[in-house]
């Protein structure tokens, strides 16, 4: 079909103002292309039609039209992923959920909130706070990511050690399948033992089974008060020893993050912040605790004293106020942005059992030294849930295409190492286009064939986010 025909057909269904074609759009080319890309820099956008539905019925109309005319669809949320999961590179229609950002319902008895999938995660935090509740899933991209995208990738973030993944907070979903059928998975009750809980198939499905349009999310009570500890650590083994000592303390541990001196230098350069300590260290650990009263403050000092006496840290500090809490968090949450804005980066988002992590890192460092001699490596992550973010920076004198080809040639060696230590090649950003050739390192042939069979049920023509995952 010609693009003019597609635009006319969709405009008749959902309204002319919601459909934009590349030839007739009022945006510049870069802004238009951005809706068909995520933060992966490996791919270029190649699509002609951009659609902005405002509700579930709009999405269903779009999908029915696409199904009838054999047109592929790429859902577009906040586009903060790093796996190519939101890339439209083969002429697909891009369906942006930007305008689907409203609160639909709040239930003070169940402690839940229903929102459209295009709501920015940070705005969801605000909506929960205004109602006296707390939505605990948080990460560096909360200011731009959408809750629908968070669900589609089963995002984790910085407080998984206490609160779990997005999956743990989803009570109900509304999705539109590849045939345009609307499925509503009830989230208004806690007990519903009536067969398969199909909503879990869509959580982490990367938009390959259906477009998530609405969700009902569980909320909780906000932490009473928060204290942040930042410590300088001489080696990685000490980080794991600190975690063993601290995560079972009587104080609720909300977050346990780590980063290297190289990451800190990048953040200092980008944000203009000062060093946290007088002397540099190989690693840094950030711990966040919930406290209540003077007794808890004493326990916090006791934690810092214990790890100091055990010579696990070189220096340490407890934030004295909310402003210092924010400063300490900047050292960690500013890393991704400081790398992405100033460097070309090949990212690997991986996870390992904590018991295997030290041995894995020793082998991994030897592998990187042999395969990437002279390359700069930025390592950080969520130790509390075994999630490592491994970032390889492009040398200044290397062409971008050559750099990514080099990285792709080395990835299988790393993935074999991850497989050896019973880890996952993708912890929280999904598979997308970037890692689909390597899915077999984390999933068996039987699992992959089962997933393909499930996709055929909900997307029989294979038009939903084609080429992603497998």
N, C-alpha and C positions, 0 to 999 in steps of 0.2 A: 504493500500500500504506500501511496505517496504521503509525505508528511502533512501536506495540506488536508488530505482526506482524514488523516488521524486526528489532526487538530479540530477539524469541523465536527467529526463524530464525537469526540470527547466533550467539546464545548456544548453540543446539544444535550448531553447527558448531565453535566454538572455546572455548566455556566462558562461563558467565554472568558471571564476574568480569572478563572482558576487554571487556565491552560495557556502555556507560553511555548512558542516555537523558537528555535535558534534564529531563524530568518527574520522574525518579527518582534523579538524581545527588546525591551527597553534597557536591559542590563548590558554592561560591557561583557566581552567574551570571557574574561577571567571569572567574573561573578557567576555567570551562567555555568561555566565548566565546573565551578566549585561544588555545585549540587550533585555532580556525578563523580565526586572523588572523596576519599577520606585522607588521613594524614600519611598514608603510604605514598612515597615519592617515586615509586617504580613505574606507575601507569599514567596514561593520559586519558582524559575524558573524550568520548566519542558518542554523542547522542544528540537528538534534535528536538525532543518534546519533553517539557518539564510541567508537572501537574501539581497543584496545591489543593488537595481535598480539605474540607473543613469538618467532616464527620465520617462515621463508619459507612453510612449509606453512599457517600461519594466514593469511598474506596471500593466498595462492592461494585458500584457501577463501572468504575475504571477497570477492575479485574474481569468483570463479565465481558466487557468490550474487548479487552486484551485476549481473553480466552477464545472468544468467537473468531477473532481475527489473527490468532497465532502470533501475538506480539509479546515480546519479553518485557518484564518489569524489574526495575531495581528500586527497592525502598531506600529512602534517604532521610536520615535523622540528623543528629548533630555532627556526624561525620568525623568523630574523634578517634576512630579505630586505626590500628596499625597493621591490618592484615589484608587490605584490599577488599573488604567485605561490602563496601558501599560504592564500588567503582562501576560506572557504566561506560564500557569501552567498545561495545558491539552494536550500537544503535538502539539500545533499549529505551523504553519510556522511563523517566525518572519520576517517582512519586515522592514528593517531599511532604513530611508531616509537620512542617514549621507552623502551619496555621491551626493545627490540632493541639492546642496547649491549654485547655480549660479544665478547671475542677468540675467534676460532674456530680459528686455526692460526698458527704462526710457522715460517718456513722460513729457518734461518740460512745455508743454502748459496746460495739465490737472493737472500736479503736482502729478504724480503717478509713481510707480515703480513695475515692475513685477519680481517676484523671484520664485525660486523653494522652495518647502515647507520645505526642510531640512536646509535652511539657519539659522544659529544661530542668535537669536534676536539681540545680541550686534553687530554682523556684519551688520545686516540690518540698525541699527542706524548709523554705520560708512558709509555705502553706501549712505544713504540719506544725511548725513552731507557733504560728498565729492561733492555732486551735489547742495549744497546750500540750502537743505531742512532739514526737521526734522520729524522723526517718533516718536510720543510722548508716545507710550505705553511702560512702563518701570517697572521692578520689580527686586527683588534680584537675580532671576535665569536667567537674560538676557545673562549671559556669557555662558550658556550651553543649555538653552531651544531653541527649534526650532520654527520658525514662524508657521509652520503647526500645531504643537501641541498647540501653543497659540490660533490659530483659532478653533481647535477642542474642546477646553475647554472654548472658549470665555473669555480669560484671562483679568484681569483688571489691577492690579498693583497699583502703588503709586500715579499716576496722574489722576485717574478716575474723581476726583472732577472737573478737568478742561477739560480733553480731552475725557472722556468716555472710554468704553470698546473696545476690539479689533474689535467687530462687527461694531463699528462706523467708522472703517478705512478700511474695506474690500470693494473694488469696484467690484472685480471679482474673480472667483475661477475656477480651473480645478480639477475635482475629478474623481476617478475611482470607480464605483459602485461594489457591490458584485457579479455582473455577468461579470465584466470586461469591461463594457461599459464606454467610456470616455464622460463626460459631461463638457461642457465649458460654464460657466456663464459669459457673457460679462461684462467687467469692463472698457472698453475703452471710454465709454460715460457716462455722468451723468444722462441723461434723457432716460429712456427706459421703458415706461409704456405699456408693452405687456403681461400682465397676471401675474401669480404668480412669485415672486422673489425667486426661489428655492434655491439659494445659502445660504439663511438664515437658511434653514433646516440643513445644514451641519456645520454651525458655532455653536459650543457647542454640537455637536452630539457625541463626544468622539470616533470617528472612527467606529461607529456602522452602518453608512449608506454608507460610502465610504471613500477611502483614498484620502486626499487632496494632490495634487502633485504640483500645481502651484497656485500663488495668485497675484492679482493686488491690491496694497495698496495705499491708499490716503496719501499724505504727506502734511505738512504744513510748515509755516515759523518758524524758531527757535525762542525761547524766546530772547528778546533783552538782558536782563541780569537777573541773578538769585540771590536772597538773601534768606538765610535760617535763621529762628528764632527757637531757642530751648528754651523751658521754663519748669520749674519744677512746678508741679500742685499737690495740696494736696488731691483731691478726684475726682472721675469720673464725678460727676455732673458739676464740674468746667470746665472739658474738653468740655462738650456740650455747656456750656455758652460761652466759648471762641470761639467755632465754630460759634455760632449764631452771635457773634459780628464781626468776622473776614471774614467770607466767602462772605459777601456782601459789603466788603470794596471797594473803588475805584481801588485798586491794584488787578490785576488778581492773584487769589490764585491757585497755581499749585498742591499743595499737603498739606494734613493735616493728619498726622500720630500720633499714640500714642503708648506707651509701658510702662511697669511697672519697678519698681526698680529691681525686680528679673531678668527681661530680661536684663537690663543694666549690672548687675553683671555678667551674663553669657557672654555677649559680651566683657566686660573688661577682664575677665579671658581668653577668647579664643583669642582675638586680641591684648591684651596687651595695650589697650588704657586707658587713664586717665579718671577720673570722670569729667563730664562737669561742676559741681558746687561744692562748698565747703561742702554743706550739702545734704544728700540723701532726696529723695521725694518719695511719693507713686507712682506717675505717672509723665510721661514726654510727652510733645507734640512738634512735629516738624512741622513747617509750612514753605512752600516754596512759594515765590512770584516772579513774573516778575516785574522788575523795569526799568525805563528809565529816567535818569536825576536826578538832585538834588531834584526836587519837590517830586518825588516818594520816594527818600531816607527819606525825611522829613515825608512822610505819613507812612513809615515803622516804624520810631521811635514813631510816634503818636499811632500806633497800639499797640506797646509794652507798651507805657505809659498808654494807656486806660485800658488794662487788668491788669496792675500793680495797678493802682489807684482803680480799682474795687475789688482788693484783690482776684483775680482769680488765681494768680500765686505766688509762693514763691521766684522764681528767674528766670532770663531770660537773653538771650544773642543773639545778631545778629552777624552772621558770617561776619568776616571782609574781607575775600578773598576766592578764589576758594578752596584753601587747607583746610580752616576751614569749608567750605561748605561740602567737602568730609568727614571730620572728624565727623561732626554732623550726616551725613547720615549713617556713619558706625554704629553709635549707634542703628539705626533702621534696616538697611539692613543686619547687621551681626547676627541678632537674630536667624533666622532659621538654619543657618549653625552652630552656636555655640551650639544650642540644639541638632541637628541631629548627630554631630560628637562626642559628649561626653555623650549623654544620649539616652535611649530608650524612644520614645515619642509617645503618642497617640494624633493625631491632629484632631481638628474639625475646619473646615473653614465655618463659618456661617455668615448670614447677617440679620439685623433687621432694621425696620424703625427707624430713629434717635429719633423720638418722644417717642418710646417705649423702647429705649435702657437702660436708667437708671433703670427703673423698672425691666426690664429683668435681668440685671446684679445683682440686689439685690437678686432676687429669685434664680438666677443661683449660686451665691456664697453660699447661704444657702444649695442648693442642693449638691454642690461639697463638702461642709464641712461635710454633713451627709453621702455621698456616698464614698468619698475619704478622710477619716480622715488621716491626716499626709502626704498626697501626696503634692508634689510641683506643682504649676500651673504657667505657663507662658502665659500671656495675652498681645496681641498687635494687631495692625490692622490699617485699613484705615477708620478713622472716617468720612472722607468726603463722603464716599459712604456706610456707615453702615456695613462695613465688619470687623468681629472680627476673629482673629486667637487664638483659645483656645487650649493650649498645656498642656497635663497632662504627667508628668514625672514619669517613673517607679522607685519605691523605690529600693535602692541598694540590699536589701535582698529578693526581690521578683523575682521569675522565669518569664522569658519573656512570656511564654505561659499563665501562670496564670494572668499576668498583662493585656494582650490583651483580655482575656476572661472576666475579671472584667470590663474593659472599655466598651466592647460590651454589657454587661448586663446593664450598666448604661446609655448608649447612648439613648435608647428610652425615658427615663425620661427627658433628656435634649431636645430631639427633640419635645416632647409634649409641653415643655415650649416654644420652638421656635415657634411652631405652634400657641400656645396661643397668642403670641405677633406678629403674622403675618409675621414671618421671613422665611428664607430658610435654609435648612440643608446643602446646599453647595453653597457658594458664587462664587468661581472661580476655584476650583480644580475638579469639576465634581462629578459624582456618582461612576463610576468605579465598582470594586468589593466590595469596603469597605462599601458603603452606599446603595447598591441596595435593601437590605431588608427593608430599611427605607424610600424609595422614596415616599411612601404614606403620609408621614408627610408634604410634600411640593406639591404633585401633587394629584389630584383627580383620582378616578378609571377611569372616562371617559377620562381624559387626558392621563393616562398611556396606556389605550387600543388604543387610537388614535395614540400615538407614536409607539406602536407595529405594527399597521396597516401600518404606514408610512415606518417602517423598512422593512416590507415584500415587499414593492414596489421596493426598491433599493437593498435589500439583501434577495431575496426570500428563499434562503436555510439557512439563519442565520449563515453564516460562517465568517462574519466580526466582529472581536473583540467580540466573543461570551461570554455570561455571564456578560457583562458589562451593566450598566445602569438599566436593569431589567431582 
